[in-house]
Amino acid sequence: MFVHAGWLHLLGNMLFLLVFGNNVEDRFRKIPYLIFYLASGYVAAYGFAFVYPGSIEPLVGASGAIAGVLGAYLALYPKARVWSLVPFLFFIPLKIPAWLVLGLWFVLQWAYAVGGLGGGGAVAYVAHVFGFLFGLLVGLVVRASSSQPSVSA
């Protein structure tokens, strides 16, 4: 999670973390967020190892952990709108529902992971899928537990 394949890899991961991570951290608080982030990375890595037990390729990058943050964001803020660059002749900045942006991102990762969209090079799409699903589940639990009305004596 702390090694990247280059500056572009690192900057891409940090962009997603900047856009989505701060809101999730605010909801979780600092230490629980750190634990969640690390757990997302481990789930992503071990999910990849489960699917590809014979792989000898090194797994580098924080993408699986950041995918967990994206899943948690989707669960916690399904009605939020985020700025996105939509390619139509050139890039148009639009505010799009987060569920659409993250939903399409997940579908794309899933399609690459199962081989539906051809290659993918050296990207561990399966790790993204496992990280995202873990984050989504944790986010749903946090959302359910924080929306419970408090009982006063």
Disulfide bonds with the S-S distance in Angstrom:
none
